[in-house]
């Protein structure tokens, strides 16, 4: 009987990529929640002024 799941080499690579996707989705969710809280005026303990880009210095 053939092996299935994460015991195979392909399964191990699939787990690696799945874990990476989950991590990226989690980070994007946290970033989105932070940006939404800044946009609504709630800073949730972070300084909202640090997130604003000054029009005179867009690369700062």
Buried (B, 14 or more C-beta within 10 A) or exposed (E): EEEEEBEEEEEEEEEEEEEEEEEEEEEEEEEEEBEEBBEEEEBEEEEBEEEEEEEEEEEE
